[in-house]
């Protein structure tokens, strides 16, 4: 009974998360033109992005209105990124290419961009993002609703090379969209590409922490402290590159979780209830089966512990797969691959990432890690 019951619970949880996200589509039907709401500035921080930056800028600006504004801050690239940006800025007057002469790192580069802002709305994109200005307009129109202050767009990979790492990440983000972005258990942000915010709100919460390696999570925490809700919207998708290799995937996820744990465990400050709950939830997602098994043996009920652990694994695998199927719409062969290989592999990768990240978070801070890009 454990397996079918666990599958049913997983299915029901995935349905709830999917329909909570689907409900966000009502915000897109505003009937108001984005141009009526004010001026928009798009911000990109770039470091050694020669493989992707030109395609990103051209895709965004080639059909953009005359008053469009894009700020790209080069964070001391050692490749040809700066030369490419200079060439593009002579072609597109609405592009402002700026060198980061301040604090190095992505957060520092974003802060330089914030010093040069114009207009009423701000959009954060990564250097590999593939979107056009119609994408920007669709989401800016959501701000015709005065209760909306910050939103982030749905996303998908554009990797033409569908490696196991890319396919695994579809499964992971299907789970994240279902259980994190929907707000079923906890709601936060750790995807900065396709993030939209009112300029007035951004001015209120201030600049990014220059020491953090998770600028998106940092932004989400500061918004939460101000009581500002962030809405995830299933509109047009921001297309980005996923990590091509398992090595890159592991190192990127360690950067996310290490940086996130450090933000939740600030030095010499008491841990808030919300931060404590996030840490507990992340730890339990990874290690609840181990806790159940150890508790079962310690209390003299090993069979009950094993059944609880087994039920949890079935529910987690089922909800992950259904959330992935509902949100990602992938070919059957990839769904089968994730069912047979991906669900187990991603769980072990996730456990390893959490384990490593908790220890790294207690040590010296690392530099911001960026996965390898490919011209795609």
N, C-alpha and C positions, 0 to 999 in steps of 0.2 A: 504493500500500500504506500510505502514511503515515496517511491519513484513517481507514480502517477499523481499523487497528492502534491508532491513538490513541483512537478511540471505545471499543474493547474495553478498553484499559488504564483509561480514565476510568470505565467501567462497573464494572470489577473493584474499583477504589479506592473508589468510592461504595458498593458492596455491603459491602466490609470495614468502612467507617466506620459505615454504617447498622446492621449487625449487632452491632458493638461497642456502639453506643448501645442497641440493642434488648435486649442482654444485661442492661442495667441494670434492666430490669423485674422481674428476679428479686428485687431488693431490696424491691419493694413488697409482695411476698407474705409479710409477716412474721407475719400473724395476731395481732399485738399492737395493742391500742388505744392511740392517741396519748395519751389521757387518763391511761393507766397510767404513762407515762414521765416526766411532770412538767409544769410550767407553761411556756407559750409566750408570748413578747412579740413583737409585730409592730411594726416601725419604719418610718416614712415621713418623709422630708424634703420639705418643700413650699415652693415660692416662686412666687407668682402663678399658682396652680392653681385659680382660681375656676370654670373651665370643667369640671373633672373631679373635684375632691376630694370633693364630697358623694356622688357616685355610688360612688366608691371606698370611702369609709368605710361607707356604708349596705350595699353589697354584701357587705362583709366581716363586719359586726357584726350584721346583722338576725337571723341565725340562729346567732349565736355563743353558746357556753356562758357561764354567769354569771361564771366566773373568767377569761374571755378578757382580754387586755391589748393595747391598741393605743396607741402613742405617735406622735403627729404633731408634728414640730417645724417651726414656721413661720419661714422664713429671711427675715424682714423684708419680707414681701410688700407691694406697693403697690396691690394690688387688694383684693377682698373675701374673700380666703382666710381671714384670721384671724377675721373675723366669722362665716363659715360654720362654722369649727371650733369656735368658742365655742358656737354654737347646737347643733351636733351633740354636744358634750361634755355639755350639759345633758340631752340625750335619751339618750345612751349613757354610763352611769357608767364603763364599762370603757375609754373613750377619754380619754387624757391629752393635751390640747393645750398645747404649750409654745412660748413665744417664744424665738428664738435671740438671746440677749444677748451671746454670745461672738463667736468668729471667724466672719465672714460666709462664705457658700458652702455647697455641699451637704455637703462633708466636715465642716465645722464644725458644721452642723446635726445630722449623724449622731452626732458626738461628744457633743453635748448630750443626745441620746436615750440614748447609752450610759451617761451619768451617772445615768440614771433607770431603768435596767433592773431587771426582776424575773424570777425563774424560771430555768428550766434550758435553754431553747432560744430562739434569736433568729431572726426572719425579717425580711429586708429586702425592702420593696416600693417601687416608684415610685408617685408620686401618681396616675398614670393607670391603675394596675393594676385589672383586673376579676377578682377571685377571691372565693370565699366560705370559710367556716371549714372546710367539708369538704375543700377543697383543702389547707388548712393541716394538717388531721389526717392526710391521706393521706401527706404527705411527712414529717411528724414521726414517724410510725410506722416509717419507715426506720431511725431512730436506735435501734431495739431491737437492731440489729446493732452490737455494741460497736466494730467496726472502722470504722464510719462516723462521721466528725466534721464534714463539711461537704458539702452537696449543693446543686445548683441545678436548678430545674424547667425543663421544656420550656416554650416560649412561642410565641405567635402574635399577629398583629395583629387588632384588632376594628374597624378602620377600615371604616365602611360605604361611604365614598367610595374606590373602588379606583383611585386615580390611578396613573400609570406609576411614580412614586416608591415607592409601597407595593408594587406588583408586583415591582419591581426588588429591593426589600429582602427579599422572600420568597426570591428566588434567592440573594442574598448570604448570608442566614442559613442557608439550606439547605446552602450550601458550608461555612459556619463550623461547623455542627453535625456535618457529615461529617468534616471534617479537623482541626478544632481541639478541639471538645468531646469528640470520640471518643478523642482522644489518639493518633491514628495517627502524627503527626509531632511535634507539640508540644501541650501541654495547658495552658490558662490560662482565666481568667474575664474577660469584659467584658460581663456582663449581671447587674446587681445586683437586678433585680426578680424575686423568686422564689428568693432565696438563703437557705438554711437553715444554721444553724451551732450547735454546742453552746456554751452560755454559758461553760463552763470553757475551751474552746479560744479563744474570743474574748477572754477575760480574759488569756490567755497571750500572744497576739500584740499586744495593745494597741490604741490608738485609730488613727483614720485620719490620714493626713498632711493637715493643713489647707491646704497649698499645692497639692495635686494637683487636677486637673480630671477624674481618672479614679478615683473612689473604689473601683469594682469591681475594676479592674486592680491598684490598690494593695493591696486586701485579698487578691487572689489571689497576688501576689508575696510578701506577708508569710507567708501560709500555706505557700507553697512553701519559703521559707527555713527554716521549722520542720519541713519534711518531712511536712506534712499534706496528704493527697490530697483532691481535690475531685471529686465524682462528678456527672456530668450524667445526669438520669433522664427517660426518656420517659413520664412519667405524665400526669395532667391538666395542661392548659396554663394558664400565666399569660397572661392576655390584656392586651395593652398597645397603645398607639397608636404606629404608625410615622410617620415624617415624611411629611407630605402633599405636599411640593414637593421638587423636585430641589435647590433652593437650601438648604432646611433640611437635607436629607439630606447634602449636601456639607459644610455647616458643622458638623453633628453628627459626621460621620465624621472631619473634621479635628480636632475637639476630642478624640475618642477616640485617634487615632493620635499627635497632638502630645503629649497627656498621657502616652500609653504610652511613647513614645520618651524623654521626659524622665525617666520613672521608671526606664528601663533605662540611662540615661546620667546617673547622679547626679553632682553636682559634686565634683571633687577625690577621686573614688574610682575604683579600677580596675574595668574592665568585666568582669563574671563571664562564664564560658564559656556559661552558660545564656542570659544576656542577649544575648551576642554572636550566638548561634544564632538567637534570636527575631528580631533585627534582620536578619540575613542571610536568613532564610526569608521575612520580609515583603518585603524588597527584591527577592528573586528572584521571588516570585510576581508582583510588578508589572512587573519590568524584565528578566526572563530573556531574552525574545525579542530585546530590544535588545542585550543582552550577547552573545548567540549570533551575531547578525548582524555586530556590530562585530568580534568575535573572528575570525569567518570571513574577513572582508575583510582584517584585519590579518595573518592567517597565510597568506593566499593560497588559502584554500578557501571562497570565498563561497557556493558551492552547498551545501556541507555545513552551513555556518552557517545558511543559509536553511531547509534541511530540518529541522535541529534546532529552530529557532525555530517552524517550522510544526507540527512534531510536538508541541511543548510547548503551543502554543495549542489544538490539537485535544484533547489530553488534559485541559487545564484546562477548556475549554468543556464537554467531555463529562462529566467528573467533577462539575462544578458543576451541570449540568442534571440528571443522574441523582440526585445528592445532594438536590437541590431536589424532584424528583419523589417520591423515597422519603420525605422528611421532611415535606413541606408539604401534599401532597394537595390541589392546587388545580384549578379547572375547566380543561377542555382549552383554552379560548380564552386563558387566562392563561399556560398552559404554552407554547402556540404563540407568544404574544407575547414571552415571555422567550427562547424558542429563536431567534426571528428578530431581536428588538430588544434584549431585556434582557441577554443574555450579553455582547454587544459593548459595550453602553452601560455596564454595571456595571464592565467591565474598564477602560474609559477613565476612568470616574469614580474607580475604585480607584487607577489610576496617578496621576491628578491629585492625589488626596488624599495619597498617599504622598509625592509630590514636594513639595507645599506643606507637609506636616506636618514633613518633615525640616528645612526651613528655619525654620519657626515654632518648632520645638523648640529651636533654637539662640538664639532671640531672647528677648524679655521674655515672661513668663508671661501668658497671657490669663485672662479671667474664665471661669467655668463657663458654657457655652452650652446653653440649653434650647430645644428645638424648640417651635414654636407648637402649642398644644393646641386641640382642638375638642370641643364637647359632642357626643358620638356615642353 
